Amino acid sequence: MNRIITILALATAVICSAQTSNNAQNVVDIYNSQKLRQQEFTPDQKLRQAAMFIDRLYVDHVNTDSIVEEGIKAMLKTLDPHSTYTNPEETRELTEPLQGNFSGIGIQYNMLNDTLYVIQTIAGGPSERVGLLAGDRILSAGDSILSGINRSRTEVTKILRGPKGTTVDIKVLRAGTPKPISFTITRDDIPLYSVDASYMIDKENGYIRISRFAEETADEVRTAISNLKKKGLKNLIIDLEHNGGGYLSSATEVAQMFLKTGDIIVFTNNKDSIPNYLKAEHGGSFGNGRVVLMVNQYSASASEILSGAIQDYDRGVIVGRRTFGKGLVQRPYRFPDGSMIRLTTSRYYTPSGRCIQKPYHSGDDSDYSEDILNRYRHGELSSSDSISFDRNLLFHTINNHRPVYGGGGIMPDCFVPIDTTFYTDYYRDLLAKGVFNKVAMTYVDKNRKTLKEKYPDVNNFASQFNVGQDLIDAIVNEGEKEKVEPNPEQLAISRNYMAAILKALVARDIFDTSAYYQIINDTNPVYKAAIEIISSPARYNSLLGK
C-alpha cells in the first residue's frame, strides 16, 4: 500500500510539473501507459524511471552518465567496503598492473629538476635494443617536450606508452656527448614484474619479494626459485610486506609450490552455501626446506590466502605483524564502455576453516578505513599484547594443531613490532619532497662510470660502499632547496636510516631493484627476525609446534 501511495504521489507531482511542457507530458504518457501495479513494479524499473524523470524533467540540463555512475557507486557502498565501481580510465589504471604487461618503450625513469632521467632500461625491451642507456636524459618524445616544463609522471607515462608497433622519435642528452642523440623506438609489450627482488642471503638461504599477485606471478616465482637453487638454495624467505593482493588464482598457484598434492589451499562460499575448494594439483616444487613468510598490516587478500595456507598446514613460519584482514572475493564485471564493477561474490576461508575478514558495517566504512590507524593508536603495532581475538573464532592448524584465529587477518607466529626509532619529522619531510631520490640520481649521474668500475657486483658494493658526510650534506642542502629547514638533532636520530636509503637507491640505479632490497632489508626488523628463524632449525621447529 505504501508503495502504491508513493507511486501515485510521484505521478501526481510529474503531472503537475508537466502542465507547461510538451516534453514532460510525453514522459507522463509513457509512465501512465505502463500501467504499473504494485506487484509489477520491480526495482530495476524504478531505477530506469528515476533516470528518465531526471533526464526529461529536471529544471537544468544534467549529465545523465555521471548521475548513473554516482547511483551505482551509492548502491555498492551499501554492501561492503570492497565492492566498487570504476570508470573506463580508472579501470585501465587498476587492471594494467595485474595484467602482466603494457606497450611502451621499456624504461624505468625518474624526474629530477624537471628532467627525465633513465634509471635503467628493461632487459630485452625496445629502448635497450636501440642503445638507450641508464643516465640518459630524454628531452622530447615526438612533438612533446619532456624536460624543463614540469610535466607530471602521469603525463610523461601517457606520452611514452602507446599501441604495440607504433614508433616514437626521442631526443636524448648523454653525459660526455655534446649534442642530443636521436632514436626511433618501436613500442612493444613491456612486462610488469611482480617479483621485485630475489637473491641469496648466504650459501643456503634465499629471499624473494612479491609485490602483488598478477597474471605472471607464479611463473616469476618459479623462475626465481629455479635460479636460486642453482646458487645453493635450501631455505626460502618470501617477503609479502605491503603486498595488497591481486588475483586469487595466482596466489593459489604459488601456494601449491610449497604444499602436497590434494592439500586444500583455500575454499570459497557464498549465499548458496556451496563451497568451492581449490586444492594443490601436484606436489610442490619447493616441498622441502624451511619457509618463512614476512607480512605486515598492509599484507592483504591474496597475500593472506598464501599466508593462511602455509600457516594452516604448518608448512612455514609467518613473521611480522597481523595482516590486513580481507577475506572477501571480488569478481570483475565489465560494461561495454570499459567501466567495471568489482562485486563481492563470496568469502574465502583458509584450509582450517577460518575466514580472516575483519568486521565491517554495510554502508559505513569509516571505522573500516581507519582500522590501521586505530591499530597504531591502540598500540597493536608495537606490542602483541594489545591484540585480541574473538575466542569463538578459534581454529587449529591441520598438522600440529596450533591455535589460530579467524575474523581479523593472519596473526604471525612470530610478532615483530614496528620500528619507529629512526623516524623524525625532518626525515618525513625530506622523504615527502623526494630529496633522497634527487640526491641519489645526481650522485650516480656524476659518478656512474667510476661506481661501476669500483663495484663490479652488488655484494662488493654492499660491503664496501659507505655514505660519507658529503652525501649527508647533499641531503641537507637539497632539503633546504625544497624548503625543509635543517634540524641537527633530528638528523642525528635519522642519519643511519637516511644513509641506508641513499645507499639502496644508488645500488638500484647502478644495478637493479633486487640490489635496492638487498641493501635496505638490513634496516628491516622483520627481515632480521626472518633470517634468525630460518637460520635456526630449533627455533623454526619450536614456532611450528614440533
N, C-alpha and C positions, 0 to 999 in steps of 0.2 A: 504494500500500500504506500509506504513512504517513497519508494522508487517511482511509483506512478505519479504521486503528487509532485515529485521533483521534476519529472519529465514534463508534466502539464505546465508547471510554473516556468520551466525553461522555454517551452513552446510559446507560452503567452508572452514572455519577455521578447522573444525573437519576433513575434508578430507585431508587437507594439513598436519595436525599433525599426521594423521593415516597412512601415506605412509610407515613408517618404523615399523609398529606394526600390527600384525595379529589381536590382541585383539581389537585395535582401529578400524580396518577395519570392524570387526564384529559389533561394535557399530554403525558405519556409515551405514552398510547394514540394521540394524534394523531400524535406523532412516529413511532411504530412503524408506524402504518397507511400512512405514505407510502412505505415500503419503498424507501428511497433506496439506490441503488447508487452506486459511485464515479463512473461516467460520467454519472449523472443529477444529481449534487449540484452545482448551479450557485451562483455567488457570491451572486446575489440571494436564493436560497433560504436560504443560510447566514445572510444578514443578517436575513431575516424570522424565522428560527428563533431567532437570538440574541435578538432583541427579544421574542419570545414567551416564551422562558425567563426573561428578566429580569422581564417584566411579571407572569408567573404564579407564578414560583418564588422570586424573591428574598426574603430574610428580612424586609425592610421594604417599605412602600408607596413607590413611586417615581413620578416624573413622566415618563411614557414620552415625551411630546412633547419634553421637554428632552434626554433621552438620545438621541433620534433626531437632534435638531439638532446635538448635540455630535458624533455619529457622522459626520454629513455634513461638518461643519467639519474633522474629523480626516482624512477621505478627501481633501478638496480640498487640505488642507495638504501632502499628499504629492506634489502635482502641480507647482504653480508659485506664485509669490508673488501672482499677480493673480486666480486662481480663488477666489471667495469665496461664502459663504452669508450672507444677511441675513434676519432675522425680519421680520414684516409692518411693524412700526414703523420699523425700520432701513431697509427697502426704500423706504418712503414718503419718509423724510428724504433718502435717497440720490438718488432719481429726480426729486423735485419741482424741484430747481434746474435740471434739464436739460429739463423738460417745457415750460418757457416761461411758465407762469402758475400761479396758485393763486387761491383765492377768499378775500377778506378785505375790510378797509375801505380799504386803499390808502394807507398812510403809511410813511415812514421815521422811526424813533424811536430814542431812546436813554434810558437810565436815569441820572438824576443825583440823588444823595442820596435814593434810594428814590422818586423822582418820575419819571413817564413824560413825557418832552418830545417833542413832534412836531418832527422836524428839517425835514421837508418832506412835502407831500402828493404822491402820484403824479398826474401830469398826466392829467386826464380821469377820475380814479378816484372812487370813492364819497365819500371824505372831502372832496375838493376840491369836488365837486358840492353838498354841503350847507353849505360855507363854513368848514370846519376850516382853521386857519392854522398856519404854522410858528411855533413858540414856544408854542403851546397846551400846557397840562399836562392830560393825561387822568387824571381822578380815579377813574372807575369805568366799567365796561362791563357792562351788565346787572346782575346781582346780585354781580358780582366787583369788589372794591376793587383798584385797580391801583397806587395811590400810597400810600406810607407804611408798607408792610408787607413790604418787602424781597422782592418776587417775582423769580424768575429770568426771564431773557429767554424761555426755553422755555415757562414758564407763561403769560407775557403773550402770546406768539405764539399759543398754543393758544386763549386766550380771544378774541383779536381775529379770528382766522380762523374760517371756517365755511362751510357749503354756500352756493353762489350763490343769491341770492334771499332768504336769511334776513335778519332785521333785528336790530340791536343798539342799545340806548339807551345813550349815553355822556354823561357829565358832564365838562365842560371848564372849567378855570380859565384865564382870559385876562388878560394884563397890561393894566391900566387898566380892567378890568371888576370891580366889587366882588363880584358874586355869580357862582356857577358857571352856565355855559350848557349847556343840554341839547340834544342832537342825536339824531335817529334815523337810523341809517345802514343802507342796504340793501347787504349784501355782494355783491361782483361779482368777476368774473375779473380778477386783477391781473397784469400782465405782469412777468416776471422777466427783466431785461435782461442780456445777456452782453457788450455793448459798453459798458464803464464810462465811456468818455470819447472825445470826438472834437473836435478844434479845429484851427485854422490856427496854425502856429508863426510863419509870416511870410506874405508875399504868395503864395508858390508851394508851400511845404512844409506838409503836414498830418500830423496824428497821430491814430491810432485805437488804443485799448486794448481787447483782447478778453480777458475774464477766464476764459471757459470756452467750449466748443463745445456749445451747446444746440440745441433744435429750431429756434429762430428766429434763430440767429446769422447765417446767410448774409443773410437779409433785413435784419437790423440793420446789417450791414457795407455792404450795397448802399445803404441809406438814408444812412448816414454819408458814404460816398464821394460820393453824389449831392449832398448838402448842402454838402460841402467843395468840390466842383467849382464850385458856384455862387459860391464865395468866391475862386476862382482856383487851386484845387488842381492841381498838376502832378506833384509827387513826394510819396511817402507813407511814413511810418514806422508800422509795425504793432508794437505792444507785446504780446509774449506772455510776459513775465516772470511767473512764479508761475501760469501757466495750466496746470493739471493735466490738461487734455484734455476728453473728453466724447464726443460722437457722431462716429464716423468719417465718416458721410455729410455732416455739417456742415462738417468740415474739408475734404473734397474739393470741396464746393460753393464754399467760399471760395477754395480754391486755383485753381480754374478761372477765377476773375475775373482772374488775372494770367498765365495760360498761353494757349497756342494750341490751336485745335480739334484733337483727336486726341492731344494730349500725355498720356502716362501720368502720373497723379497719384500713384498707389500701386497695388501689387498684393499680394494675399494668397496664402498657400499653407498647406496642412496635410498630414496624413499620407497623403492620397490623391494628393498631388503634382499637383494640377490647379490651376494659377494662375488667379486671378480678377483681371483687370485693370480698374481704374477709370480712365477717361480723361475728359479735358475734352470736353464735348459741344458746346461752342460757344466762339468766341473770347472772350477776357476783356474785361470792361467797363473794366478798367484795364490794357490790354495794353501801353501805352506809359508812359513816365515812370519815374523811379528809384524803387526799392522797397528799404527797409531793415527787417529784422525784428530786434526786440530779444528776446533769450532769456537764460535763466539756468538754474541747476541744478535748478530746480523746474518748468521747462517740460517737459511730458511728453505722451506718447501722441498725441492729435490735433494738439497743437501741433507735435510733431516730424514729423508727416505733412505739415503745411503747410510747415514749415521745410525738410524734406528735398526736397520738390518744387521749391520756389523755388531752393534751392541747386543741385540736380542739373541744372536747366535754365539755370543761371547767370542767372536772372531777377532776382535781387536779392542783396543782401549781408546775411549773418547776423552780428549783432554781439552781444557779451556773453560768456557762459561756457557750457561744454559742458552740453548738456541732460541730462535725467534718464536716458534710455535705456530706454524702454518700447516694445518692438516686438511686443507680443502683443495679439491682438484678443479681447475678451471678448463673448460673446453672452449676453443675459439669458434665463433660463428661469424662468417664474413658476409657483408652486404655487397651488392653489385658495384657500389661506388667506391669500394676499397675500405670503408669503415668496418668496425668489428665490435662484437660483443664477446667478452670473455666471461662466460657464465659458470658459476659453481655448480657442478653436476653430481658431485659425490664427495665423501670424506675418505681419506686414506688412513690405513691402520698398519702399524708395524707388525712383524711376524708374531709377536707375543699377544697381539690384540689391542694394543693401546693406540688411541687417536691423540696425537700430540697438539691438536689445535687448541690455542689458548682461548679463553672466554671472550665473547663479543655479544653486543646487543644490537639486534637488527634495527637499522635506521639511525643509530647513534654510534659513530666511530671515534668520538672524542677521546675516551679512555683508551681505546684500542690503539689509536695513532700515537698516543703519548706513553705507550707501555714501556719502551726502552728508557725514556726519561724517568718514568716512575721507578723502574728498577734501580737506576742510579741514585735517585732520591732516597730510596728505602735501604740503600747500602748493599743491594744484592751483587753488584758488580765488584764489590770489594771483599765480601765475605759470604761464604756458602751458608753460614748460619742464618742469614737473612732470607733464605729461600724456603718456602713452604709449599707442600704439595697436598692435594686432596687425597686423604687416605682411602677414599672409596675408589680411587683410580690406581690402586696398587696392582702391579703385574710382576711377573718374574721372567728372567731370561730363560731361554729354552734349554741350554745345555748345563749351565752351572747354577741355575735357579737364584740368581741375584735379584734383589728388589729393584724395580724400575717403575716410573710413574708416567701416566698419560695426562692429557689436559693442559699442557703448558710447555711444550718444547722438549728437547732431549737434554737431560741433565748429564753432564760429563762424569766419567768415572774418576777423573782427577780434576778438581777445580783449581783454576789459576786466576787470581784477582787481576783486575785491570791495573796497569802501571801508569800512575799519574805523577811520578816523582820528577820527571823531566819537563812537565807541562807548565808553561807560563803564558801570560797574556802576550808577552813580547814574541815568543815563538809562534803563537797562534796568528798574530798579525803579520809576521813575516811570511808564514805559510799562505795566508789568505791573499797576499799580494803577489804570490808567485815568485818570491825572491830567490828561493833555493834553485828553482829551475833556471832562472836567468843567470845566476852566478855560475852554475854548473855548465850551461851551454856556452857562456862566454869563455870560461876556462878551457873547455875542451876545444872550442873553435881556435883558440890561440895555440894550443899545445897538442893537438891531435897526433901529429906525426911523432913527436917526442914520446908521448904516452904509449903509443902502440909499439914503438921500438923498445922502450924500457920495460913494459909489462906485456909480454907475449901472450899470456893467458890470464884468466880471471883468478886462478889460485895464486899466481905470482902477484897480481895486483892486490888481492885481498890481504896478503901477508906483508907486503912491503909499502904500499901507498899510505901516506898519512896526510890528513888535512891539517896544514900548518896555520899559523897565525895570520898569514897573508890572506888565506881564503876566508877565515873567520872575519877579518877586517873587511873583506869584499862583501860579505853578507851584511855587515852593519852598514856599510856605505850605500849599498843598493837599497837597503831598507830605508835609509834617510831620504833617498831619491823618491821613494814611494810614500813618504810622509809617515814612516814608522820611527818614532823617536827612540834613540838608543837608551837601553836600560841595562847598565853593567851588572846589577845584582841579578836580574832575571836571566841575563846572558850567561852568567856563571852557572846557574841551575840547569839551563837547557843546552849548554855548549856541546857536551859529548853527543847528545842525540842529534843536534843540528849538524855536527861533523859527520855522523853516521849517514844521515840523509844525503848530504852533499857527496860523500864518497860513493854511496849507492847510485846516485844519479850520474856521476861521472862514469862509473862502471857500466851502467846501462847504455850511455852514449857511445862508449868505445867498444863494447862487447854486445850484450843483448839483455832482454828482460830477465832472463834467468840470473844473470850477474847481479842485477839490482837486488833480487830477493836473497841471493847468496850473501850479500853484504848486510842488508837491512835486517834480515832474520836474527842476526846476532843480538839485536836490541829487543827482541820479542820474547817476553817471559813464557808464553805458551809454547813457542818453538823450543826454548831451552828445556822446559819440562818434558816435551815430547822426546827430545834427544836422551834425556836422563832415563826415561821409561823404556825406550826402545833399545837402549844400550845395556839394560839390566834385566836378564831373564827372570830373576827372582822378583823384582819389583813389578814387572809386567804381569807375571802369573798371579801375583798377590792381588792386583787390581781386578783381575778377571775371576777371582774367587777360586783359583785352582789350588 
